Amino acid sequence: MVFAVWLAGQIPVLGKPFRLLATWVHELGHGLGALISGGKFEQMIITPQFSGLAYTLTSNKWQQSIVLFVGLLGPALAGAIMLILTRRYNQSRLSLFLLAGALLATLIFWAGDGFTQAIVLGFGVIIIGIAVKAWPLIRSLSAHIIALSFCLNALADLNYYFMRAADVGNFSGKSDTAALSEIIGGPHIFWALIPSILSILILYITFRLSSNHRP
């Protein structure tokens, strides 16, 4: 199933929805990082080119670091939560409701432009429909596919951690790991390796935990 999800992601038409979802969860991670560290999450922008921006307000370096780290680990954490709920505890409906709830919260509070609003609304409605109306097998399969796509994205985007610059539409600036290096200090390669290793560790633990399936 992992191979099938990866293969589907290589086909542009099939892979686009998953890339947009991965961008959304990455930016949502930045926003939630701001909220849990005592800052503010102003808005989120997703572009058709699968890039995004999260506008946050923070008052110190510690908050800024949390914002960056949670965004970098967002896809791995989201995939871990969904996969453990779906596979270990047989709670595919709950995992889909949590995902849809996060999408609709984004629509209500943080979606910053029309494209972002359309994307999160569309995904939210589809996922709620699957959670409520789909047969149990389809519901479980959908939750597995989305969870695995998040996990695979976390691995596929490891190269992003080693980039020094990032372009989002007309905006060009430092990558998340380059920003960490500037805020905390130390070589960029160190702050590129930390989230890479953590993402792999999260996914390893996730697959070990979810392998004990409870029907």
FILUMRO-279425 format. One record per residue: residue number from 1; residue in one letter; x, y, z of N, C-alpha, C in turn. Coordinates in Angstrom, 3 decimals. Example, Ala and Ser with C-alpha at 12.3 -4.5 7.8 and 13.67 -1.06 7.14 Angstrom:
 num residuo      n_x      n_y      n_z     ca_x     ca_y     ca_z      c_x      c_y      c_z
   1       a   13.190   -5.690    7.800   12.300   -4.500    7.800   13.200   -3.300    7.800
   2       s   12.850   -2.250    7.080   13.670   -1.060    7.140   12.900    0.030    7.870
***
This chain:
 num residuo      n_x      n_y      n_z     ca_x     ca_y     ca_z      c_x      c_y      c_z
   1       m    0.829   -1.204    0.000    0.000    0.000    0.000    0.868    1.259    0.000
   2       v    1.959    1.224    0.737    2.890    2.352    0.733    3.399    2.598   -0.677
   3       f    3.785    1.523   -1.375    4.289    1.659   -2.739    3.205    2.203   -3.662
   4       a    1.973    1.735   -3.499    0.871    2.190   -4.354    0.606    3.682   -4.160
   5       v    0.635    4.148   -2.904    0.421    5.571   -2.627    1.575    6.394   -3.191
   6       w    2.799    5.897   -3.018    3.951    6.600   -3.591    3.842    6.678   -5.108
   7       l    3.472    5.565   -5.744    3.369    5.529   -7.200    2.298    6.501   -7.691
   8       a    1.159    6.533   -7.004    0.097    7.465   -7.392    0.579    8.906   -7.285
   9       g    1.429    9.178   -6.308    1.943   10.528   -6.131    2.870   10.974   -7.234
  10       q    3.398   10.015   -8.008    4.278   10.366   -9.122    3.494   10.761  -10.370
  11       i    2.193   10.491  -10.362    1.336   10.862  -11.495    0.750   12.235  -11.198
  12       p    1.052   13.244  -12.024    0.663   14.621  -11.690   -0.798   14.791  -11.306
  13       v   -1.710   14.212  -12.065   -3.135   14.408  -11.788   -3.512   13.817  -10.434
  14       l   -2.977   12.646  -10.117   -3.291   11.990   -8.851   -2.522   12.584   -7.682
  15       g   -1.315   13.083   -7.959   -0.471   13.580   -6.885   -0.795   14.980   -6.409
  16       k   -1.440   15.797   -7.258   -1.691   17.200   -6.890   -2.507   17.365   -5.611
  17       p   -3.611   16.626   -5.438   -4.364   16.805   -4.192   -3.541   16.518   -2.949
  18       f   -2.696   15.487   -3.009   -1.897   15.138   -1.842   -0.811   16.182   -1.565
  19       r   -0.261   16.770   -2.623    0.745   17.821   -2.441    0.107   19.072   -1.834
  20       l   -1.112   19.391   -2.262   -1.810   20.537   -1.676   -2.129   20.289   -0.205
  21       l   -2.570   19.070    0.112   -2.832   18.729    1.513   -1.555   18.803    2.351
  22       a   -0.444   18.351    1.777    0.821   18.393    2.504    1.260   19.835    2.743
  23       t    1.065   20.703    1.755    1.384   22.123    1.938    0.522   22.716    3.038
  24       w   -0.769   22.378    3.003   -1.678   22.886    4.033   -1.236   22.449    5.430
  25       v   -0.905   21.181    5.611   -0.569   20.693    6.951    0.770   21.266    7.414
  26       h    1.668   21.543    6.483    2.942   22.188    6.827    2.690   23.592    7.367
  27       e    1.878   24.370    6.634    1.591   25.736    7.073    0.743   25.749    8.343
  28       l   -0.177   24.799    8.462   -0.955   24.698    9.691   -0.038   24.406   10.876
  29       g    0.986   23.594   10.649    1.958   23.317   11.703    2.639   24.591   12.182
  30       h    3.030   25.452   11.244    3.623   26.734   11.637    2.644   27.527   12.507
  31       g    1.393   27.581   12.051    0.386   28.348   12.783    0.125   27.797   14.167
  32       l   -0.009   26.476   14.268   -0.242   25.858   15.577    0.977   26.029   16.479
  33       g    2.159   26.013   15.874    3.365   26.271   16.657    3.327   27.646   17.296
  34       a    2.803   28.617   16.543    2.661   29.968   17.100    1.660   29.977   18.253
  35       l    0.537   29.295   18.079   -0.506   29.299   19.107   -0.050   28.614   20.390
  36       i    0.587   27.453   20.265    0.977   26.710   21.470    2.141   27.373   22.208
  37       s    2.888   28.241   21.508    4.007   28.930   22.157    3.609   30.313   22.673
  38       g    2.318   30.649   22.529    1.843   31.920   23.052    1.802   33.049   22.055
  39       g    2.049   32.750   20.778    1.980   33.765   19.742    0.607   33.789   19.079
  40       k    0.547   34.370   17.894   -0.705   34.482   17.160   -0.542   33.922   15.752
  41       f   -1.603   33.292   15.280   -1.676   32.768   13.915   -2.634   33.676   13.150
  42       e   -2.077   34.474   12.229   -2.887   35.467   11.535   -3.624   34.872   10.335
  43       q   -2.884   34.274    9.411   -3.521   33.692    8.245   -2.564   32.760    7.519
  44       m   -3.131   31.980    6.597   -2.384   31.025    5.797   -2.687   31.259    4.317
  45       i   -1.654   31.138    3.496   -1.806   31.241    2.051   -1.262   29.962    1.419
  46       i   -2.044   29.336    0.553   -1.592   28.200   -0.259   -1.654   28.625   -1.717
  47       t   -0.633   28.318   -2.489   -0.601   28.704   -3.897   -0.837   27.481   -4.780
  48       p   -1.257   27.694   -6.031   -1.430   26.563   -6.955   -0.128   25.831   -7.264
  49       q    1.007   26.449   -6.945    2.318   25.819   -7.195    2.765   24.960   -6.007
  50       f    1.847   24.684   -5.060    2.094   23.799   -3.911    3.036   24.408   -2.879
  51       s    3.150   25.715   -2.882    3.905   26.389   -1.827    2.921   27.121   -0.933
  52       g    3.411   27.645    0.185    2.502   28.315    1.098    3.230   29.214    2.073
  53       l    2.452   30.037    2.756    2.978   30.934    3.780    2.028   30.934    4.975
  54       a    2.602   30.930    6.164    1.813   31.112    7.379    2.265   32.417    8.014
  55       y    1.333   33.315    8.225    1.642   34.605    8.834    1.390   34.499   10.340
  56       t    2.454   34.606   11.111    2.355   34.457   12.554    2.972   35.670   13.244
  57       l    2.547   35.890   14.485    3.121   36.955   15.315    3.761   36.321   16.540
  58       t    5.042   36.568   16.725    5.767   36.051   17.879    6.583   37.177   18.492
  59       s    6.979   36.992   19.744    7.675   38.072   20.439    9.099   37.721   20.853
  60       n    9.515   36.474   20.641   10.882   36.116   21.022   11.391   34.959   20.167
  61       k   12.669   34.669   20.316   13.301   33.642   19.492   12.777   32.248   19.811
  62       w   12.433   32.015   21.079   11.906   30.704   21.449   10.616   30.425   20.695
  63       q    9.697   31.392   20.650    8.444   31.222   19.919    8.698   31.022   18.430
  64       q    9.607   31.801   17.877    9.921   31.669   16.449   10.460   30.276   16.137
  65       s   11.280   29.748   17.020   11.839   28.410   16.802   10.754   27.344   16.843
  66       i    9.813   27.464   17.785    8.707   26.516   17.869    7.865   26.566   16.601
  67       v    7.587   27.759   16.121    6.814   27.931   14.886    7.483   27.188   13.735
  68       l    8.783   27.357   13.601    9.511   26.725   12.501    9.549   25.211   12.651
  69       f    9.833   24.724   13.853    9.957   23.284   14.070    8.642   22.555   13.841
  70       v    7.542   23.084   14.370    6.259   22.380   14.230    5.828   22.351   12.766
  71       g    6.109   23.413   12.016    5.806   23.389   10.590    6.613   22.345    9.843
  72       l    7.901   22.266   10.158    8.765   21.290    9.490    8.318   19.854    9.777
  73       l    7.839   19.620   10.989    7.424   18.270   11.373    5.939   18.015   11.124
  74       g    5.216   19.026   10.608    3.773   18.916   10.426    3.307   17.691    9.661
  75       p    3.807   17.433    8.436    3.349   16.256    7.694    3.617   14.942    8.414
  76       a    4.795   14.812    9.027    5.117   13.574    9.743    4.194   13.380   10.935
  77       l    3.933   14.445   11.687    3.056   14.340   12.859    1.619   14.042   12.457
  78       a    1.132   14.709   11.404   -0.240   14.463   10.946   -0.394   13.034   10.440
  79       g    0.580   12.577    9.661    0.522   11.201    9.178    0.584   10.205   10.315
  80       a    1.406   10.497   11.330    1.530    9.597   12.483    0.208    9.479   13.227
  81       i   -0.420   10.605   13.512   -1.680   10.586   14.260   -2.751    9.816   13.497
  82       m   -2.879   10.102   12.200   -3.919    9.435   11.408   -3.665    7.945   11.279
  83       l   -2.398    7.583   11.068   -2.087    6.170   10.851   -2.279    5.360   12.128
  84       i   -1.879    5.904   13.266   -2.045    5.186   14.528   -3.528    5.034   14.867
  85       l   -4.297    6.128   14.701   -5.732    6.038   14.968   -6.408    5.019   14.049
  86       t   -6.057    5.078   12.761   -6.748    4.249   11.774   -6.337    2.785   11.872
  87       r   -5.046    2.552   11.988   -4.570    1.167   11.905   -4.535    0.466   13.265
  88       r   -4.050    1.155   14.270   -3.921    0.485   15.574   -5.257    0.406   16.295
  89       y   -6.041    1.492   16.220   -7.268    1.548   17.008   -8.544    1.441   16.168
  90       n   -8.378    1.228   14.870   -9.523    1.043   13.976  -10.500    2.220   14.065
  91       q   -9.939    3.428   14.107  -10.740    4.640   14.235  -10.578    5.514   12.988
  92       s  -10.880    4.949   11.835  -10.733    5.712   10.592  -11.689    6.890   10.551
  93       r  -12.911    6.700   11.051  -13.879    7.801   11.030  -13.397    8.952   11.916
  94       l  -12.877    8.632   13.091  -12.373    9.676   13.983  -11.210   10.419   13.333
  95       s  -10.294    9.678   12.719   -9.145   10.337   12.096   -9.585   11.263   10.959
  96       l  -10.588   10.843   10.191  -11.102   11.684    9.105  -11.831   12.910    9.654
  97       f  -12.583   12.736   10.727  -13.263   13.878   11.337  -12.247   14.893   11.880
  98       l  -11.179   14.411   12.489  -10.152   15.322   12.991   -9.518   16.102   11.850
  99       l   -9.240   15.410   10.754   -8.653   16.069    9.592   -9.611   17.098    9.010
 100       a  -10.880   16.712    8.843  -11.877   17.637    8.309  -12.065   18.825    9.247
 101       g  -12.056   18.579   10.549  -12.203   19.668   11.511  -11.074   20.675   11.406
 102       a   -9.848   20.175   11.217   -8.705   21.083   11.066   -8.818   21.887    9.772
 103       l   -9.302   21.256    8.701   -9.496   21.965    7.439  -10.560   23.058    7.572
 104       l  -11.668   22.737    8.198  -12.743   23.718    8.332  -12.360   24.828    9.309
 105       a  -11.562   24.511   10.336  -11.048   25.562   11.223  -10.146   26.513   10.452
 106       t   -9.359   25.958    9.548   -8.525   26.797    8.681   -9.389   27.730    7.849
 107       l  -10.467   27.186    7.293  -11.378   28.004    6.469  -11.972   29.151    7.279
 108       i  -12.405   28.865    8.496  -13.093   29.868    9.311  -12.134   30.925    9.847
 109       f  -10.953   30.500   10.291  -10.084   31.418   11.034   -8.862   31.919   10.262
 110       w   -8.310   31.107    9.347   -6.974   31.443    8.862   -6.798   31.489    7.347
 111       a   -7.734   30.999    6.565   -7.562   30.997    5.105   -7.492   32.432    4.602
 112       g   -6.395   32.768    3.931   -6.136   34.169    3.631   -6.543   34.659    2.268
 113       d   -6.841   33.781    1.331   -7.275   34.240    0.008   -8.264   33.240   -0.586
 114       g   -8.795   33.587   -1.763   -9.833   32.759   -2.371   -9.377   31.357   -2.705
 115       f   -8.162   31.216   -3.218   -7.675   29.888   -3.580   -7.536   29.013   -2.335
 116       t   -6.960   29.571   -1.281   -6.808   28.817   -0.040   -8.162   28.417    0.520
 117       q   -9.116   29.338    0.492  -10.455   29.037    0.986  -11.103   27.911    0.186
 118       a  -10.957   27.966   -1.139  -11.555   26.939   -1.992  -10.919   25.572   -1.725
 119       i   -9.609   25.554   -1.551   -8.908   24.293   -1.332   -9.327   23.652   -0.018
 120       v   -9.284   24.413    1.077   -9.597   23.809    2.380  -11.082   23.458    2.483
 121       l  -11.953   24.261    1.865  -13.380   23.930    1.869  -13.640   22.652    1.074
 122       g  -13.045   22.566   -0.110  -13.245   21.385   -0.944  -12.782   20.113   -0.263
 123       f  -11.565   20.141    0.288  -11.056   18.963    0.978  -11.904   18.642    2.212
 124       g  -12.310   19.677    2.945  -13.107   19.451    4.141  -14.428   18.775    3.836
 125       v  -15.118   19.247    2.803  -16.416   18.673    2.434  -16.249   17.224    1.971
 126       i  -15.235   16.970    1.153  -15.005   15.614    0.646  -14.702   14.658    1.795
 127       i  -13.845   15.074    2.702  -13.437   14.187    3.796  -14.591   13.942    4.764
 128       i  -15.392   14.969    5.050  -16.578   14.762    5.889  -17.536   13.796    5.206
 129       g  -17.713   13.963    3.890  -18.586   13.053    3.143  -18.131   11.612    3.250
 130       i  -16.825   11.397    3.130  -16.292   10.037    3.259  -16.521    9.507    4.668
 131       a  -16.252   10.343    5.677  -16.395    9.914    7.069  -17.835    9.546    7.413
 132       v  -18.801   10.271    6.833  -20.207   10.078    7.196  -20.888    9.039    6.319
 133       k  -20.616    9.056    5.020  -21.409    8.280    4.066  -20.723    7.039    3.491
 134       a  -19.397    7.023    3.496  -18.706    5.937    2.798  -18.830    4.615    3.544
 135       w  -18.761    3.520    2.802  -18.705    2.196    3.406  -17.468    2.092    4.298
 136       p  -17.509    1.266    5.336  -16.361    1.153    6.248  -15.042    0.859    5.535
 137       l  -15.070   -0.001    4.521  -13.831   -0.322    3.802  -13.286    0.902    3.077
 138       i  -14.162    1.654    2.403  -13.731    2.863    1.686  -13.236    3.904    2.677
 139       r  -13.929    4.035    3.801  -13.526    4.995    4.820  -12.137    4.658    5.369
 140       s  -11.918    3.391    5.677  -10.627    2.973    6.200   -9.529    3.140    5.157
 141       l   -9.831    2.770    3.922   -8.849    2.896    2.841   -8.481    4.358    2.619
 142       s   -9.465    5.244    2.643   -9.198    6.673    2.434   -8.319    7.236    3.539
 143       a   -8.629    6.858    4.779   -7.820    7.341    5.905   -6.386    6.831    5.808
 144       h   -6.224    5.569    5.423   -4.889    5.011    5.246   -4.121    5.760    4.164
 145       i   -4.776    6.011    3.029   -4.109    6.666    1.907   -3.655    8.062    2.289
 146       i   -4.529    8.826    2.940   -4.160   10.189    3.333   -3.019   10.161    4.345
 147       a   -3.120    9.265    5.336   -2.067    9.162    6.353   -0.728    8.807    5.720
 148       l   -0.740    7.827    4.819    0.508    7.417    4.166    1.053    8.518    3.271
 149       s    0.168    9.291    2.643    0.639   10.383    1.788    1.346   11.449    2.615
 150       f    0.840   11.716    3.821    1.532   12.648    4.712    2.903   12.091    5.105
 151       c    2.943   10.817    5.459    4.199   10.194    5.865    5.219   10.216    4.726
 152       l    4.774    9.868    3.540    5.676    9.846    2.394    6.131   11.250    2.026
 153       n    5.245   12.227    2.166    5.645   13.606    1.889    6.739   14.062    2.838
 154       a    6.628   13.639    4.098    7.656   14.007    5.069    9.024   13.490    4.645
 155       l    9.055   12.308    4.025   10.318   11.758    3.541   10.736   12.380    2.219
 156       a    9.770   12.591    1.315   10.081   13.149    0.001   10.608   14.570    0.107
 157       d   10.175   15.308    1.144   10.574   16.701    1.288   11.798   16.890    2.176
 158       l   12.540   15.804    2.440   13.749   15.963    3.246   14.733   16.918    2.581
 159       n   14.721   16.956    1.224   15.628   17.873    0.534   15.307   19.328    0.860
 160       y   14.023   19.606    1.187   13.646   20.980    1.527   14.389   21.461    2.771
 161       y   14.657   20.539    3.693   15.344   20.932    4.918   16.742   21.479    4.636
 162       f   17.326   21.071    3.534   18.705   21.474    3.225   18.775   22.689    2.306
 163       m   17.625   23.227    1.922   17.596   24.433    1.109   17.821   25.659    1.989
 164       r   18.468   26.664    1.423   18.715   27.901    2.157   17.683   28.980    1.828
 165       a   17.031   28.862    0.675   16.056   29.878    0.268   14.777   29.192   -0.192
 166       a   13.671   29.911   -0.101   12.374   29.389   -0.525   11.608   30.483   -1.251
 167       d   10.922   30.114   -2.320   10.118   31.053   -3.109    8.650   30.676   -2.992
 168       v    7.818   31.648   -2.658    6.370   31.451   -2.580    5.715   32.587   -3.351
 169       g    5.291   32.294   -4.579    4.720   33.334   -5.412    5.743   34.424   -5.665
 170       n    5.415   35.659   -5.312    6.328   36.783   -5.481    7.253   36.976   -4.285
 171       f    7.074   36.125   -3.276    7.883   36.248   -2.071    9.091   35.323   -2.159
 172       s   10.261   35.862   -1.810   11.476   35.056   -1.768   12.183   35.339   -0.447
 173       g   12.524   34.294    0.256   13.167   34.496    1.554   13.888   33.261    2.011
 174       k   14.285   33.248    3.256   15.024   32.120    3.818   14.106   30.911    3.981
 175       s   14.685   29.738    3.847   13.943   28.518    4.153   13.776   28.423    5.668
 176       d   12.923   27.484    6.109   12.683   27.319    7.547   13.967   26.972    8.296
 177       t   14.768   26.080    7.726   15.989   25.663    8.424   17.045   26.763    8.399
 178       a   17.096   27.536    7.324   18.018   28.678    7.287   17.608   29.710    8.330
 179       a   16.297   29.891    8.503   15.809   30.817    9.527   16.169   30.323   10.926
 180       l   16.071   29.008   11.154   16.472   28.448   12.455   17.946   28.708   12.731
 181       s   18.770   28.534   11.718   20.202   28.765   11.874   20.481   30.218   12.248
 182       e   19.732   31.121   11.650   19.940   32.541   11.938   19.417   32.913   13.320
 183       i   18.260   32.354   13.703   17.641   32.713   14.978   18.411   32.129   16.164
 184       i   18.747   30.836   16.086   19.370   30.154   17.221   20.889   30.207   17.148
 185       g   21.411   30.193   15.912   22.846   30.138   15.718   23.297   28.740   15.342
 186       g   24.492   28.613   14.849   25.004   27.317   14.431   24.914   27.143   12.932
 187       p   25.603   26.132   12.403   25.619   25.918   10.953   24.265   25.465   10.416
 188       h   23.980   25.846    9.194   22.712   25.477    8.560   22.548   23.968    8.464
 189       i   23.643   23.260    8.184   23.567   21.811    8.010   23.051   21.140    9.283
 190       f   23.393   21.682   10.453   22.921   21.117   11.715   21.407   21.233   11.815
 191       w   20.869   22.404   11.502   19.426   22.623   11.609   18.673   21.977   10.460
 192       a   19.386   21.556    9.417   18.766   20.749    8.372   18.668   19.290    8.804
 193       l   19.682   18.817    9.510   19.700   17.420    9.932   18.710   17.139   11.063
 194       i   18.529   18.080   11.988   17.666   17.845   13.147   16.241   17.485   12.738
 195       p   15.529   18.311   11.939   14.164   17.923   11.553   14.131   16.705   10.639
 196       s   15.189   16.497    9.845   15.244   15.302    9.002   15.250   14.044    9.860
 197       i   16.122   14.029   10.856   16.238   12.869   11.744   14.955   12.688   12.550
 198       l   14.386   13.792   13.049   13.159   13.705   13.834   11.995   13.173   12.994
 199       s   11.896   13.609   11.741   10.824   13.127   10.868   10.935   11.627   10.659
 200       i   12.148   11.159   10.381   12.362    9.727   10.179   12.057    8.954   11.456
 201       l   12.467    9.494   12.609   12.203    8.833   13.887   10.708    8.758   14.167
 202       i    9.987    9.841   13.915    8.532    9.852   14.105    7.877    8.782   13.246
 203       l    8.298    8.691   11.994    7.686    7.714   11.088    8.054    6.290   11.480
 204       y    9.276    6.076   11.945    9.674    4.747   12.388    8.820    4.299   13.574
 205       i    8.675    5.184   14.564    7.864    4.863   15.744    6.414    4.634   15.336
 206       t    5.925    5.449   14.411    4.540    5.319   13.944    4.286    3.957   13.327
 207       f    5.168    3.535   12.447    4.958    2.238   11.787    5.116    1.078   12.759
 208       r    5.971    1.240   13.757    6.077    0.194   14.773    4.793    0.124   15.603
 209       l    4.264    1.269   15.994    3.040    1.286   16.796    1.837    0.809   15.997
 210       s    1.740    1.261   14.755    0.549    0.930   13.955    0.577   -0.488   13.419
 211       s    1.734   -1.171   13.539    1.814   -2.550   13.040    1.008   -3.507   13.904
 212       n    0.742   -3.086   15.143   -0.072   -3.918   16.043   -1.547   -3.555   15.836
 213       h   -2.097   -4.035   14.736   -3.467   -3.661   14.345   -4.480   -4.304   15.270
 214       r   -5.431   -3.480   15.722   -6.535   -3.997   16.559   -7.828   -3.937   15.749
 215       p   -8.354   -5.038   15.273   -9.549   -5.039   14.440  -10.786   -4.620   15.223
***
